[in-house]
Amino acid sequence: MKIATIKTPDQVIIPLQQHAGAVCNSLVSVGDIVSAGQLIGDGESRIHSSVSGEVTAVSELPHPTGKNVPSVVINIHEGAEKEIEPEELSTGKLRHIIREAGIIEPNGLSTLRTKAEIDTIIINGTNTDDLSSNAALMLDYPAEIVYSLKALMELVGAKKAFIVIELNSEALQVMRTETIPDRNIKVIATPMYYPPGTEDVLVKNVAKKKVPRGSTPEDRGVLVSSIAAMKAIYDAVHGIPMIKKVITVAGAVGSPRNVLVDIGTPIGHVIEECGGCNGTPAKIIVNGAISGTAQYTDQVPVIKTTTGILVQTEKDVNREPPAPCINCAWCVDACPIGLMPHLLYGYADSAEFDRCADLYIDDCIECGLCAYICPSKLPIVQMIRYGKHGIAEAEMEDLS
């Protein structure tokens, strides 16, 4: 499962918000010449240019989440490359390296979100049927992933670590072989299930610890990270910030595969580089069939949290109009976090954001199981996202 490298487009669009938190401040202006790896946005996270070229716009543009976000547009040209110097790795320096490289997890959170005492690290190496980038990374970069995990263990003082991989993955034996010399790193085989890698479930099943409602795995001494973050840490130690992403391109495309993409590449360009659409696309979904977000334009860019692009034609799409909620509670039974999605849907729809907060709406991982199983075909996940946005806006108003 070799990762393919696609051609860089003529222009990239780099959003200044690729993380959970406020938009970064732009450090560049129209007309500036930038080089690959140069810092162009700073704030709660750090954002770098993935290419060398000229800044032609800094404006609000479409984002994979469905909103418009301040973005830096760069027209690519040959120019002086930023000198890349490997960092001298030390425990005290690694935290700084991760921060400076702008490394974040697929959920948008920083890899190091806390300075709490950590005794266990869990690395999520699971995949879904339509996303296989984790397996591709482990097959192509096993030594680099283990290198970063050992460095992270030393940084946080963890005595043991687990890499969780599904039973039928090609990467399972590769990672077991790679970790043989390290007795404190164990590879765990798990049956394929959805949603894979839910943090609280991983902590309960692997570390045998329960995460109480409203708390985090770190509060229980467990750090959950990702295969993509491990590869990004290795790159950062060797002087390369988080400017590329391995993603899965699947569905109705000529050549479905895992590809290495420059951050900011429009998804339409990625699809063309994978053989184009097989037929007329009815939906282009970013980040998985169930939990992903359908896009209204193929000019939205690949960002740090992108894990895949799924193309569907009309025959792949089942369109049913929504009906009123019948209070069947199927969504409650399906929720892996133990929330009450039907109530969150109703309160968010009525803009009762305080009630949404009381029901722990922020704990929702937006896996999409509630909407998938709903007999009324309600857009539950979209409404929960609206509820989260409403709470965030209210908190910002309280601070101002």
N, C-alpha and C positions, 0 to 999 in steps of 0.2 A: 504494500500500500504506500507507494512512494508519493510524497507531497510534490505536486507540480508548482512551478513558478510561472505566473502569468505576466504578460507584457504590461509595463507601467503605462497608464493612460496619458494623454496630452495634458490633462488638467486634473487636479485633485481638490476635494472640498473637505476641509478638516474642521469639524465642529469644535467649538470651545467648551462643550459639555459632553464628555464621554464617560461620565462617572456619576455616582449618586451624590448630589450636592449642587452647589451654586455654579453658575457659568464662570469659567476662568476669564481673567482679564487678558485681552490681546496685547502682545508685546511687539506686534508688527503693524505696519501701515501699508496702504496701497503704494506700490512702487518699490518697496523693499525687496532686496535680493536675499533669499534664504538658502541654506544648504541642508541636506538631509541630516537629521539628528539635531537640528537647532531648536532651542526652546522658543515656542511662539505663543504659549498661553500659560498663565500661572494663577494659582488660587488654591482651592481645596485639593486639587490634583495638578499635575503638570502635563502639558501637551507639547509635542515636538513635531516638526515638519518631517514627513516621511520621504520627501523628495527635495531636489534642488531646483530652484526656479524663481519666478517673480510673483509677488503678491499682487493680484489684480482686483481683489475685492475683500472687504471685511464687512459682512452683512448677514442678516437673518435669512437662513435657507432651510429647506426641508431636512428633517432629521428622522432616523429610523423609528423613533418613538411616535411619530405622527405630528409633532409640533415643529415650528420653526425655531431655530437656535442660531445665535451668532456664530458665524463660521468664517474661516480663512480660505480663500480660493487662491490656488497657486498654479500658474502656467509653468509647465516644466521646460527647462532648457539645460543644456550642458553647462556646468559651472564648477567652481572650486568646491570640492567635497569637504565636509567638516572632518577634521582629524579625529580618528577614533583611537583612544588610548585605554587599554585594559586597566581596570582598577586593581589596586593591591588589596586583596580580600582580608578583612579582619572582622571580628564580631562587632566591634563598635562602629565599623564603617558600613556594614551591610544594610542596616536600617536606613542610613542616609542614601545609599545607592538606590534602594527600592523606591524611596520617595522622589529622588531626583529623576529617575527614569520614568516616572508616571505609571507604575505598574498597578493595575487593578484587576479584580476578579470578574468573571462573566456576569455577576449580578451588579457590577458597578461600584462595589465597595473596595476600599484599599486592602491589599493583601495583609498589611499590618495595621489593624484598626485599633489596637489596644496595647498597653504595656502591662496587662495583667499577667500573672504567673501562668505559664503554659507547661503542661507536662506531656501532652500528646498532640501530635499533628496528624490530621487525616487528609490525604490527597484524593480528590474525586477524579477517578479515571474512567468513569462509566460513560456510556454513549446511549443514544436512542436509535431507533430504526433508521431515521432519516438524517441523523447527525453522527459523524464518525471521526471528527477531527481529533478527539482525545486519543483514539487508537492510533491514528496516523502519526501523531507527535511521539507517542511511546515507541512505535516501531522505528521511526527515523532518528529519534534523539534519546534513547534510553539512558546513556551515560550522563548526558547533560541534565536530564531531569533528576537523576539520583544525586548528582553533584549539588544542585540547588537545594534539594531537600535536606541534605546533610548540613549545608551551610545555614539553612533556616533553622534547623534543629539546634545548632550551636548558638545561634543568635537569641532564640527565645528560651533556651535551657530545657528543651523537650528531651525526655529520656527515651521516648519511643515514637515511632511513626508507622502509619499504615497507608498503603496505596490500594484503593478499592477499584476493582476491575470486574466487569461481568464475565460469567463463566465461558461464554462462547467467543470471547474476544481473541483475535490473533496476538494481541499484545501481552496476554497473560503470561505465557511462558517466557517471552522476551524480558519482561520486567522481573520475573522470578529469578532468572539467570543473572540479571544485572545486580540484584540485591543480595545474592548469596553471601558475599563477604561481610555484610552488615547485619549483625544479629538483632540490632535494635530497629531495623526496618522490615516490616512484614507486608507481603502482598496478599490481599484478601480477595477471594473469588466470590462473587455474588450473582444470584440469578438476575436476568434482565427484568426490570420493572420500571414503571413510570409513576411519578417523575423520578429520574435517577439523581442520586447525589443530594437529596434534600438534607440540609445541614443537620437539623434536629434529629432526623431519622438515622443519619450516619453516626452521629454521636451516640445515640441510644444503642444501635446495633453493633457498632465497632468498639467504641470506648466504654460501653455499658454505663453510660451516664444519662440522666434525664435532664433536659433543658426546660426549666419552668417557664410558663407563659410570661412574656415581657422581658426575658433575659436572653443572653446570647451564649453560644458554645464557649466563648472565651471566659465567661463568668464561671464556667465549670472546668476551666483549665485545658480546653481543647481548641486548637486552631484548625479550621477547615479551609483548605485552599484547593487550587485546581492545577491540572497538568499544564494548561496554558501559562499560568503564572510562574510555574517552575522553569519553563523554557524562557520566559521573559526575564527572570532573575539571572539565569545563565548569560543571556545576551547583555544584560545591564552590567554585570561584572566585567564583561569584555568590551564595555564602552558603548553599547548600542541600546538606546532607550526603546520604549515600547512604541515602535513605528510600523510594525508589520503584524499580521494576524493570519493564522491558519484557519480556514473555514471550509465547511462542506457545501458543495453546490450539488443539489439533488433535484429529482422530479423530472419534468418535461424539458430536459436539456440534451443537447447532442452528446456531451461527454461528461456525465456526472463524476465528480472526483473531489479530492481535498486539494486545496490550492493555497499558496502563500501569497497574500495580497498586501499591498501598501495601504496603510490607513488613509482614508480619504478617497479611495477609488470608488466611483459610482457603481452600484450593483449591476446596472445595465452593461457596463464594460466587462464586469466579471462574467456575466452570463454569456456574452458574445465570445469571450476567450475560452469558454467551456462548450463551444459548439453552437451557441445560440439556442433559442426556444424551438422545441418540436411542436409546431402549431402555434395558434394564437394564444398568448398567455391570458388567463382569466384572473389569476391571482399570483402575486409575487410576495412570498412571506419570508420575513427575516426572523431567524432563530427558532425554527421548528414548527411542525404542522399544528400542534395543539397549543403550545404556549407562545408561539411567535406572533408578530404583528404584520398584517397585510399592508402593503405599501401602495400609495396612490401615484407614485412616480418611480421610474427606475433610475432616477438621478440622485436618490439618497445615497450617501456614502457608507462604505464599510467603516465601522468604528471599533474601539477596543473591546466592546461587549458583544460584537457580532460573532456568532458561532456557525451560522449557516444561512444559505439562501435556498428556498424551495420554490420551484416554479410549477404552477398548476394550470392546466387547460380547463375548458368548460366541463368536460366529462369527469374531471377530478373533483369538482366542487358540488356539494349538496346544498342547495339553497332552499331554506324553509323559513317562512315569516315567523317572528316571535309571537307567543301567546302569553296571556297573564300567568303569573306564578300560581301553581296549584298546591304549594306547601307540601310537596311530596317528601322533602328532606333528602332526596337522593344526593344532592350536592353536599349536604352535611356528612353523609356516609362516605362520600368519595374524597373529601378534603384530607390530604395527608398531614395537615397541621392541626386539624381539629377545630377549625373555625366554623362559623355559620354563614356561608356565602349568600343564602337567600335573604337574610336580614341585612347583610352588608349591601347587597344590591338595592334593596328598598330604601335604606337610609341614605345611601349615596345618591340615588335617583331623586330623593326629596331634599338633597343638599343639607341633610342633618349630619354634618361632619363630626360633631362632638360625639354622637352616638356611634359613628363608625370607629372613632378612636377608642371608645369604651369597649368595643368588641374586637380590639387588637387588629385593625385592618392592616397596620404596617407589618404584621407577621406574615401576611399573605405572600407567597412566593410566585404567584401568577402562573402556576403550572397549567391552568386551563382545564383541569379535570371537571370542575363544576359546570362550566359551560358545555363541555363535551357530553356530559351525561344528562344535562337538563332536558326533560321532555318538552318544555315550553320553548326551547331554543333561545333563551334569554342571553344577551351579551353580558354575562356576569363579570368576566375579567375586565372588559372595557369600563364597566361602571365602577369596579373596585379601583381601577387606575384613576378614574375621575375623583373618587373619594379621597385617595391618597394625595392627589394634586390639590384638592380643596383644603385638606388639613395643612399641607405645606404652605399654601398661600396665607391661611389664617395665622400660622406661626410667624411668617414673615411680617405680617401686619402688626402683630403684637410686639415684634422687636423694633419696628420703625417708630 
